[in-house]
Amino acid sequence: MTQKQPPLVLVDGSSYLYRAFHALPPLTNSKGAPTGAVKGVINMVRRLRKDYPDSHAAVIFDAKGKTFRDDIYSDYKANRPPMPDDLRSQVQPIHDIIRAMGLPLLIVEGVEADDVIGTLAHNATEQGLDVLVSTGDKDMAQLVNRHVTLVNTMNDTTLDTAGVEEKFGIAPNLIIDFLALMGDKVDNIPGVPGVGEKTALALLQNLGGLDSIYSNLEKIPELTFRGAKSMPAKLEAHREQAYLSYRLATIKTDVDLDVGPADLRQTTPQKQQLLELFKELEFKTWIAELEDEAGPGAAAAAADTPPAEYDTVLTEAELDRWIDTLREAEVFAFDTETTSLDYMQAQIVGVSFAVEPGRAAYVPCGHDYLDAPEQLSREQVLEKLRPLLEDPQQAKVGQNLKYDRSVLANHDVDLRGIAFDTMLESYVLDSTATRHDMDSLALKYLDHQTIHYEDIAGKGAKQLTFNQIALEQAAPYAAEDADITLRLHRTLWPQLAAVAPLKRVFTDIEIPLVPVLSRIERRGALVDAGLLGEQSRQLGARLEALEREAHDMAGEAFNLSSPKQLGAVLFEKLKLPVLKKTPKGAPSTAEEVLQELALDYPLPKVLMEYRGLSKLKTTYTDKLPLMINPATGRIHTSYHQAVAATGRLSSTDPNLQNIPIRTEEGRRIRQAFVAQPGYKIVAADYSQIELRIMAHLSRDEGLLDAFSQGLDVHRATAAEVFGVVVDAVTAEQRRSAKAINFGLIYGMSAFGLGRQLHLGRKQAQEYIDRYFERYPGVQAYMDNIRAAAASDGFVETLMGRRLHLPEINARNGMRRQAAERTAINAPMQGTAADIIKTAMIAVDQWLEGGAADARMIMQVHDELVLEVAEAEVEAVCEAVCSRMAQAASLDIPLVVEAGIGDNWDQAH
């Protein structure tokens, strides 16, 4: 389970402005000035910031004056009364407070707040980001998709795609059509006279959107709603009005904005300005909060964060004095500044260290600008630091020290004594509380706004590398990194050490894994660029053939990658049914739409194959050869310990976890991962590890017996669920049982299981009920873990790792149920992660002792991949499988299967 980036939060200020004004009792200060709307809106904004502290966010308000909708329809919102004076006087204070809170506030002329929100949500979705739109406006439901969710903080409800369908009876892509048919009295959108909610739903649920309704007017009299027979004439008479209403109801997603999702950063709150505003409005509780922060508590914080004294070390004598200081320290913070984020190519520009809060130094040794002061050479600095850095007894703390270790290795320095890492301390303490980069940690745990790299290096194509940055800017930035790292360690470590299981996870798993991962990354994986090139050529030829085939089917040439041209062919020329619309109202050509259409129509099937192969070509066969390091001839991925919430590793550049295995083309990519001459690839994989962990955790006798006897657990489950003897289980029954086994440990509902197995919901529920009858221990485990999670606020792996579940007691049912599903799955997935990490440490320890001519080169899911000398393959397989199987003690044995081959595909 990958840890997602926190959602972008977009607050519909105009919606809350009116709702707060009308919903709350009228409040005034001692001067008689109204303050109720201010209190209501700011309360909601404060709550959102508390609930989503690590999210980028913005508050959006309507601009004064007319919008483009008034140009389309002069009577738009004509029935709305002017803003009450008591409300108008509160708008500016609200804006002032939001700005003083450090939140971006957006007001764009000529459009409504909805359109600004729609555009930002669309842009974020295009970037794969999740979005939370805080609003009370039902029209916003049209924006909901798998990335966009609505939240109403006034009644604590959320609407995702399923929630929209449950509330309105239609999917989000039909909300605009719904509004176009019904109209909207508040906004004076005319709609179609005589069409109310029930009629609109009947039309949409039976015929689809507006275009489909008008293409099938003759079918309407057959429908069962009241007035169906006379409805075609009404619709025809008001066709133009319906489409006008559609345009008015459509939220724009292409507003020309000066900012994008990444720009919506919160700045440091202006506390003095906030205090003055709150005093003017007489908000006593908030005044007291600010004054408390500036009182004894602030003094104590100041004592913990003394004024910074940063040295810039330019002479050998100064460096010697600092080395003496470092050697005497129980632990010191260490950081490198480099020329690149690519750990294989990065060269050191300077190093920084800190021994106590506020006391740090930067040693420049690789700046290349002409007017630099005299600096020590890189060789001089590293040779002086080498004994200290390579001393395993000299404890160091850093932020993502795996990177620093790899960069030092480029200069033949072996960083040892990695005792602490603030990124990992934060991650083990609470993987879901925040992102684990230094800027986020400093803000969350120290309330400190760090110097951002962009502040000193600029942005975009013209961004400077660190060796180009003037020392006056570089030194404070670099020294602060070490200083903040030490402060974070002193804040986080006592919290971590106070919980024995978490301390063990940190000291026994995460910290020992750092050098292991560094070694795997630096060794890299050998790939056959020629084979990938040949596959790229073959995929290119197949793509050309598919393109010709698609053109023949369409009767014209068109760009298969253009949604607009594709939509015109599918829905205008070929008249295929429109299953979904984009936020702009165009028929959707998204993947899930094409998948559904491909069941009945040939062209979408061709398009699906084209898209799949095109993605393989651009992501892997074209790109992997370009990622080969010229010095090593290998590909070097980056493993991330602090991303996936449950403890699993993830990888990037390239992402090894996503190389396909179920398709022939995907397996051919794995064939390009080869062993060097004289060696073989060995892939050792845990067999059904999460199901085995489920058997152990649930103590279910049926599951334990199946695994203990070495049975095919899916076949055994099928026999239980379908009431047949094991030998009589069909392939289809085994497939269904496999879906049940894996589906239930991921919290799958009857609806989800039914969709996967192409069954009705009732029959899928019968399968689930029968499963729990046969495996009552599993049912009891799930009930117990839900209850424990609700009580504790977290769940644990067998080794003590915790996953916190902040929404386990949420009043909103959907959010609570999602947290409950996570509570069931996380102990299994997290335990599996702990086990393979423990196995990696054991295997690495064995190999580093010189036991065999072999090396780990990849870790993917539940699999370790090694490159092994041909003569030692059998011995290494036995030793690796043994160590992997002994990584944890369960009630049933862990089973490891090893494969051998000249390439990864053969070995898997």
Protein Blocks (a to p, Z undefined) as FASTA:
>chain_A
ZZdddddddddfklmmmmmmmmpccdddfkopafklmmmmmmmmmmmmmmmmmbccdddd
ddedjdfklmmpmkgoklpccddfklmmmmmmmmmmmmmnopacdddehiafklmmmmmm
mmmmmnopacddddfbfklmmmgcfkbccddfknopacdfklmmmmnopafklmmmmmmm
nopfklopnbjghiafklmmmmmmmnopfklmmmmmmmmmmpmbehklmmmmmmmmmmmm
mmmmmmmmpccfkbccfbdfklmcccdddfklmmmmmmmnopaklmmmmmmmmmmmlmmm
mmmmccddddddfbfklmmmmmmmmmmpmbdcdddddfbfblklpccfbdcddfbehiac
dddfkbcbfklccdddfklmmmmmmmmmmmmklccddehkllmmmmmmmnopacehilbc
fklmmmmmommlpccbfklmmmmmnopacddfklmnogajllccfklpcfklmmmmmmmm
mmmmmmmmmmmmmmmmmpmklmmmmmmmmmmmmmmmmmmmmnopaddfklmmmmmmmmmm
mmmmmmmmmmmmnopacdfklmklmmmmmmmmnopacfbdcfkopacfbfklmmmmmmmp
mklmmmmmmmmmmmmmmmmmmmmmmmpcfklopacddddfklbfnlpacdehiafklmcf
kbmklmmmmmmpccdehiacdddddehklmmmmmmmnopaklmmmmmnopafklmmmmmm
nopafklpcfklmmmmmmmmmmmmnopafklmmmmnopafklmmmmmmmmmmmmmmlmmm
mmmmmmmmmmnopacdfkopacddfklmgfblklmmmmmmmmmmmmmmmmmmmmmmmmmm
mmmmmmmnopaccddfbdehjaccddddfklmmmmmmmmmmmmmmmpccfbdcddddddd
fbfklmZZ
